[in-house]
Amino acid sequence: MVFLRRRIRGKPEEKKQIKCYCIITVKLCSLARLVNLPADVKYCLHFVLSTILPAKYPTGFISAKEFQKSYFFFNYPVTFVQLMEKIFFTVTTDLTYDQRMIRICTTLAREGYSVILVGRKLRNSVPLTNRIFHQKRLPCFFSKGKAMYIEFNIRLFVYLLFQKMEAICAIDLDTILPCYAISVLKKIPRIYDAHELFCEMKEVVTRTHIYRFWKGIERFTVPRFEWGYTVNHSIAEEFSNMYHRSYKVIRNVPFYRPLNIPSKNEIYILYQGSVNEGRSFETLIPAMRHVDSTLHIYGDGNFFNQAMELIQKNNLESKVFLKGKLPPEKLNEITRQAWIGTTLFENKGLSNYYSLANRFFDYMHAGIPQLCVNYPVYREINNEFEVAVLIEDLSSESIASGLNTLLHDRSLYLRLQQNCVRAREEMNWEIEEKKLIAIYEELFKRSIA
């Protein structure tokens, strides 16, 4: 961070006034990180410039009068200009429930970057929560299917075309084309954040024409994204094998928070996350006929209506409840109150087989044992910490047996619960975000060189 002071030409009384300018070029902003400021000064500037000002003044500008009134350590009129590099992140969600992106954007905003998360405005979207990064929703006429993807990508491209930025990050394949085009036109670095193997999702890989369409986009774009990261090493290895790209790993772990496991008046089983194809609802819901508890499903998705039909077909209206979506802050409390979590994926497509879902870590950080599929990434973590009961197949009988084991084997349950508490110390966002910060520091360092 560099400050220049200059005297104003004019009347004598005006000459005494000093204006302080924050200089914002990529080179100066990068060099600023190398300046050794006293700890108290650095903390004060960091807090104001990365937290308070962007939240209060989204445009990045603040009047001298307002600045003086709010912040005591400046004695002169000041013009504030937005600092550090501006990074755009693009998703097809409506922003409210995307915990991974909230964590990523929060971390980078705290580091002083100007972060803008762009998503889609849905008909039932709730008002956005105020955060320390900027959020933008693009309204769309179409809400699903091919028309939605085409419309949103066109709107996204047009919106990004008129924005100033120093880098752009595409989240998954469904926003990668406009991000690639914008990065070429503006000659800026581009990053790919792969939350999954998009072409290997069940709803893609089982439909030949849809698979060919998305695979064509992947083959064209991913090799052209030098910078990238994904959620686990198995997916990173797949990208390396297919496209010779060495992507980093940023796992979907929550922030570390003190945990007091509450007394639980109701024993219920929890599923949280997207209610989509491939999550084994076809066998999980019927399995509840043989389980001595209730199942609460929090989320929404392309399998929601089918899940409702399965509940009715199996006469489970009194045991299985579709609760809909909740903001992350409210869902965290629901998770803490649950007795068991579920992380189940059908083995149809490598995306499911190599998955590492947010909810796996959400259950862990809430101190609740879970029933999980015995796939490579989950097995690797469970071999180290033993936080879950793993099952070999997804039949209703296996699911019911695993859930009843967790419900009735008290010593096993307590052991897994304590292991969850221990695992939180080593698998949390405070550790993971250091790798994320290093990626963006290296990206801008090399883009300047």
Sequence and secondary structure as in RCSB ss.txt:
>XXXX:A:sequence
MVFLRRRIRGKPEEKKQIKCYCIITVKLCSLARLVNLPADVKYCLHFVLSTILPAKYPTGFISAKEFQKSYFFFN
YPVTFVQLMEKIFFTVTTDLTYDQRMIRICTTLAREGYSVILVGRKLRNSVPLTNRIFHQKRLPCFFSKGKAMYI
EFNIRLFVYLLFQKMEAICAIDLDTILPCYAISVLKKIPRIYDAHELFCEMKEVVTRTHIYRFWKGIERFTVPRF
EWGYTVNHSIAEEFSNMYHRSYKVIRNVPFYRPLNIPSKNEIYILYQGSVNEGRSFETLIPAMRHVDSTLHIYGD
GNFFNQAMELIQKNNLESKVFLKGKLPPEKLNEITRQAWIGTTLFENKGLSNYYSLANRFFDYMHAGIPQLCVNY
PVYREINNEFEVAVLIEDLSSESIASGLNTLLHDRSLYLRLQQNCVRAREEMNWEIEEKKLIAIYEELFKRSIA
>XXXX:A:secstr
  EEEEE  SSHHHHT EEEEE   HHHHHHHTT    HHHHHHHHHIIIIIHHHH TTS   HHHHHHH TT  
S EE    S EEEEE SS STT HHHHHHHHHHHHTT EEEEEEEE TT       SSEEEEEE S  SHHHHHH
HHHHHHHHHHHTS  SEEEEESGGGHHHHHHHHHHHT  EEEEESS GGGSHHHHTSHHHHHHHHHHHHHHGGG 
 EEEESSHHHHHHHHHHH    EE               SS EEEEES   TTS HHHHHHHGGGSSSEEEEE  
 TTHHHHHHHHHHTT TTTEEEEE   HHHHHHHHHH SEEEE   SSSHHHHT   HHHHHHHHHT  EEEE  
HHHHHHHHHH  EEEES   HHHHHHHHHHHHH HHHHHHHHHHHHHHHTTSSHHHHHHHHHHHHHHHHHHHH 
